């Protein structure tokens, strides 16, 4: 009997494993999945973000590029207001405006805010710009974009090139998860995975030195999206495949394709 394919996902598992689409789908498909978050986050400038959130009439909509940017909004509400006040007031105002997001996990988080995400299937910031262009008129009010210090510029450069106004609030910094090295070391002591999946350029950066300390044999490296692929190549990884979209279904198919398995 063939052994199960072991897959290490370098991403933050969704809280409540019974609702984690990656864990559920991979288990159903017979893959031995383990997830470690390579990242930790420090939030700041939340008062500034809140001062913008309470003025929805000043903006044409919201853009969320990660679940962490949605978490920043949640943190704002917890610190300066309440979720109940949000639902009874500001949520209704923002719901009349478009809320754009990249990826399934970000879209889930946006829905938790009571907003309807647009662009969930876009797969990348570059493609999200195309979605935004279809729904935003030139010369309109700016889009509000909360983001992290390490955010790449594909989104803002694309919006600028398209003549779409935007306002950026930098609200968190990304740091290495302090428990990552211990988690990866123990994982490899129990056996090497068949596939390692990187979900973000920062995940590549913060795990690189740690992975150099463990034995990386005949395993395959997979990326989520082209920007993560570029970061992997810069760090010397041979990328076996890139998942075109940041969701569990597309990633599963990508992994099955390179491990000669049939879903």
C-alpha positions as semicolon CSV with decimal commas, in nm:
position;residue;x (nm);y (nm);z (nm)
1;X;0,000;0,000;0,000
2;X;0,143;0,338;-0,102
3;X;0,218;0,579;0,178
4;X;0,021;0,902;0,208
5;X;0,169;1,210;0,046
6;X;0,293;1,441;0,321
7;X;0,235;1,810;0,256
8;X;0,369;2,095;0,468
9;X;0,178;2,420;0,422
10;X;0,356;2,731;0,541
11;X;0,045;2,933;0,621
12;X;-0,168;3,027;0,919
13;X;-0,435;2,758;0,978
14;X;-0,787;2,891;1,004
15;X;-0,904;2,905;1,365
16;X;-1,135;2,613;1,425
17;X;-0,981;2,328;1,224
18;X;-1,324;2,183;1,140
19;X;-1,384;2,492;0,925
20;X;-1,044;2,497;0,757
21;X;-1,097;2,437;0,382
22;X;-0,738;2,321;0,329
23;X;-0,745;2,072;0,614
24;X;-1,087;1,936;0,514
25;X;-1,018;1,901;0,142
26;X;-0,668;1,758;0,179
27;X;-0,789;1,499;0,431
28;X;-1,072;1,396;0,198
29;X;-0,817;1,351;-0,082
30;X;-0,586;1,132;0,127
31;X;-0,308;1,384;0,183
32;X;-0,128;1,409;0,517
33;X;-0,142;1,787;0,566
34;X;0,035;1,992;0,833
35;X;0,029;2,370;0,856
36;X;0,269;2,604;1,036
37;X;0,238;2,979;1,021
38;X;0,577;3,132;0,935
39;X;0,452;3,476;1,027
40;X;0,343;3,681;1,324
41;X;0,199;4,033;1,314
42;X;0,223;4,355;1,513
43;X;-0,059;4,602;1,452
44;X;-0,023;4,980;1,471
45;X;-0,177;5,302;1,332
46;X;-0,521;5,160;1,414
47;X;-0,650;5,497;1,535
48;X;-0,569;5,646;1,195
49;X;-0,745;5,357;1,019
50;X;-1,048;5,397;1,243
51;X;-1,063;5,770;1,164
52;X;-1,103;5,669;0,799
53;X;-1,346;5,385;0,862
54;X;-1,591;5,622;1,029
55;X;-1,606;5,831;0,709
56;X;-1,729;5,590;0,440
57;X;-1,869;5,881;0,239
58;X;-1,510;5,993;0,174
59;X;-1,424;5,672;-0,014
60;X;-1,522;5,473;-0,321
61;X;-1,473;5,138;-0,147
62;X;-1,233;4,911;0,043
63;X;-0,954;4,685;-0,080
64;X;-0,831;4,391;0,131
65;X;-0,523;4,205;0,011
66;X;-0,496;3,960;0,301
67;X;-0,693;3,826;0,595
68;X;-0,459;4,030;0,815
69;X;-0,588;4,356;0,669
70;X;-0,939;4,250;0,765
71;X;-0,811;4,163;1,112
72;X;-0,681;4,519;1,139
73;X;-1,037;4,645;1,088
74;X;-1,162;4,403;1,355
75;X;-0,893;4,529;1,591
76;X;-0,999;4,888;1,522
77;X;-1,356;4,810;1,612
78;X;-1,257;4,629;1,931
79;X;-1,031;4,914;2,042
80;X;-1,231;5,221;1,943
81;X;-1,588;5,094;1,905
82;X;-1,772;4,760;1,917
83;X;-1,872;4,499;1,662
84;X;-2,235;4,568;1,754
85;X;-2,199;4,938;1,675
86;X;-2,034;4,844;1,346
87;X;-2,325;4,618;1,250
88;X;-2,583;4,880;1,345
89;X;-2,415;5,167;1,162
90;X;-2,093;5,176;0,962
91;X;-2,131;4,827;0,818
92;X;-2,448;4,933;0,638
93;X;-2,273;5,238;0,493
94;X;-1,969;5,042;0,373
95;X;-2,197;4,768;0,235
96;X;-2,327;5,018;-0,021
97;X;-1,968;5,046;-0,154
98;X;-1,759;4,771;-0,318
99;X;-1,519;4,567;-0,102
100;X;-1,247;4,399;-0,305
101;X;-1,037;4,103;-0,188
102;X;-0,776;3,859;-0,317
103;X;-0,818;3,492;-0,230
104;X;-1,062;3,270;-0,046
105;X;-0,932;3,320;0,308
106;X;-0,945;3,698;0,271
107;X;-1,296;3,676;0,127
108;X;-1,410;3,464;0,425
109;X;-1,278;3,732;0,660
110;X;-1,449;4,008;0,463
111;X;-1,780;3,821;0,487
112;X;-1,731;3,801;0,864
113;X;-1,733;4,181;0,860
114;X;-2,075;4,168;0,696
115;X;-1,943;4,288;0,360
116;X;-1,961;4,119;0,020
117;X;-1,615;4,053;-0,130
118;X;-1,554;4,116;-0,499
119;X;-1,257;3,970;-0,687
120;X;-1,221;3,660;-0,469
121;X;-1,123;3,447;-0,771
122;X;-0,884;3,703;-0,917
123;X;-0,583;3,510;-0,787
124;X;-0,338;3,801;-0,769
125;X;-0,315;4,173;-0,705
126;X;-0,252;4,232;-1,075
127;X;-0,575;4,055;-1,170
128;X;-0,763;4,231;-0,890
129;X;-0,676;4,564;-1,052
130;X;-0,864;4,444;-1,362
131;X;-1,169;4,367;-1,148
132;X;-1,151;4,707;-0,979
133;X;-1,123;4,885;-1,315
134;X;-1,452;4,728;-1,421
135;X;-1,635;4,865;-1,117
136;X;-1,471;5,197;-1,037
137;X;-1,507;5,515;-1,240
138;X;-1,205;5,732;-1,309
139;X;-1,193;6,050;-1,107
140;X;-1,408;5,907;-0,828
141;X;-1,331;5,915;-0,456
142;X;-1,027;5,715;-0,342
143;X;-1,031;5,350;-0,244
144;X;-0,922;5,282;0,115
145;X;-0,646;5,019;0,130
146;X;-0,525;4,894;0,470
147;X;-0,205;4,693;0,429
148;X;0,120;4,578;0,589
149;X;0,467;4,729;0,583
150;X;0,598;4,455;0,353
151;X;0,316;4,480;0,099
152;X;0,432;4,455;-0,260
153;X;0,348;4,734;-0,501
154;X;0,168;4,545;-0,780
155;X;-0,174;4,661;-0,659
156;X;-0,094;5,027;-0,602
157;X;0,115;5,052;-0,919
158;X;-0,165;4,894;-1,119
159;X;-0,426;5,129;-0,973
160;X;-0,203;5,429;-1,035
161;X;-0,143;5,323;-1,396
162;X;-0,520;5,286;-1,441
163;X;-0,583;5,635;-1,303
164;X;-0,774;5,506;-1,000
165;X;-0,734;5,707;-0,679
166;X;-0,650;5,530;-0,355
167;X;-0,539;5,597;0,001
168;X;-0,312;5,353;0,185
169;X;-0,310;5,294;0,561
170;X;-0,009;5,088;0,676
171;X;-0,147;4,908;0,981
172;X;0,078;4,612;1,062
173;X;0,430;4,479;1,037
174;X;0,518;4,120;0,959
175;X;0,770;3,937;1,177
176;X;0,886;3,576;1,198
177;X;0,670;3,346;1,409
178;X;0,891;3,283;1,716
179;X;0,783;2,917;1,734
180;X;0,846;2,839;1,366
181;X;1,197;2,695;1,398
182;X;1,096;2,459;1,679
183;X;0,785;2,347;1,489
184;X;0,972;2,275;1,165
185;X;1,259;2,099;1,341
186;X;1,025;1,863;1,525
187;X;0,824;1,802;1,209
188;X;1,132;1,699;1,010
189;X;1,254;1,477;1,293
190;X;0,940;1,268;1,237
191;X;0,998;1,247;0,862
192;X;1,047;1,460;0,554
193;X;0,743;1,591;0,361
194;X;0,688;1,521;-0,007
195;X;0,577;1,878;-0,078
196;X;0,631;2,216;0,087
197;X;0,394;2,498;-0,010
198;X;0,480;2,865;0,036
199;X;0,185;3,102;0,057
200;X;0,355;3,443;0,052
201;X;0,687;3,615;-0,022
202;X;0,727;3,700;0,347
203;X;0,670;3,333;0,434
204;X;0,955;3,245;0,200
205;X;1,179;3,506;0,359
206;X;1,118;3,414;0,722
207;X;1,145;3,038;0,675
208;X;1,451;3,035;0,447
209;X;1,723;3,020;0,716
210;X;1,524;2,765;0,917
211;X;1,479;2,530;0,622
212;X;1,853;2,547;0,551
213;X;1,909;2,374;0,887
214;X;1,698;2,066;0,808
215;X;1,749;1,795;0,549
216;X;1,569;1,884;0,228
217;X;1,585;1,570;0,016
218;X;1,378;1,483;-0,288
219;X;1,079;1,697;-0,202
220;X;0,894;1,940;-0,426
221;X;0,834;2,311;-0,368
222;X;0,504;2,473;-0,464
223;X;0,404;2,840;-0,454
224;X;0,078;3,028;-0,425
225;X;0,074;3,290;-0,700
226;X;0,343;3,449;-0,915
227;X;0,481;3,691;-0,656
228;X;0,554;3,402;-0,419
229;X;0,716;3,214;-0,707
230;X;0,946;3,510;-0,770
231;X;1,045;3,523;-0,403
232;X;1,119;3,149;-0,402
233;X;1,340;3,178;-0,710
234;X;1,526;3,467;-0,546
235;X;1,597;3,241;-0,247
236;X;1,726;2,959;-0,467
237;X;1,425;2,725;-0,464
238;X;1,337;2,518;-0,769
239;X;0,963;2,573;-0,802
240;X;0,785;2,256;-0,914
241;X;0,451;2,430;-0,969
242;X;0,257;2,747;-0,897
243;X;-0,104;2,737;-0,782
244;X;-0,281;2,989;-1,003
245;X;-0,538;3,080;-0,739
246;X;-0,509;3,110;-0,358
247;X;-0,770;2,852;-0,265
248;X;-0,773;2,493;-0,143
249;X;-0,923;2,341;-0,459
250;X;-0,668;2,491;-0,697
251;X;-0,377;2,409;-0,467
252;X;-0,492;2,049;-0,426
253;X;-0,509;2,000;-0,802
254;X;-0,163;2,154;-0,839
255;X;-0,016;1,915;-0,580
256;X;-0,190;1,610;-0,724
257;X;-0,061;1,699;-1,070
258;X;0,303;1,704;-0,959
259;X;0,280;1,397;-0,734
260;X;0,124;1,179;-1,006
261;X;-0,198;1,127;-0,815
262;X;-0,550;1,144;-0,947
263;X;-0,819;1,329;-0,753
